[in-house]
Amino acid sequence: MVYLQQDAFDEIDACMSRERQLESFHLLKGLIDADYDFKDKDAARGFFTEITNIYKNWNYSAPGSTDFDRYRKEIVDLAVQHGYIAPSEA
């Protein structure tokens, strides 16, 4: 939902640079591979719904912009709250 699905009507999301695609792929791969600690199914669903929404907003943000950096940090911070260990470049 956040990597392959792009918005053809959005100037930024319609065509990402190779570098941006790699950054997104590596972040997403880390998020997928992580071991999370959720108290129940509802908590897991809520986490993935929230992180998906933030990730989509990140996709709409221009690299180097304040929003770009803020959304990326929100993604990592939210994941860390649930057990994700951010790589050193995060």
Number of C-alpha atoms within 10 A of each C-alpha: 9 17 12 8 10 17 14 10 8 11 12 16 19 13 13 17 11 9 9 14 15 12 13 19 15 14 18 16 11 16 19 11 9 16 13 16 12 13 9 8 9 9 13 15 12 11 16 13 12 13 20 15 13 19 21 18 16 23 24 19 20 16 15 8 9 10 15 16 14 13 20 19 15 15 20 19 15 16 20 15 12 17 13 19 17 15 10 5 5 12
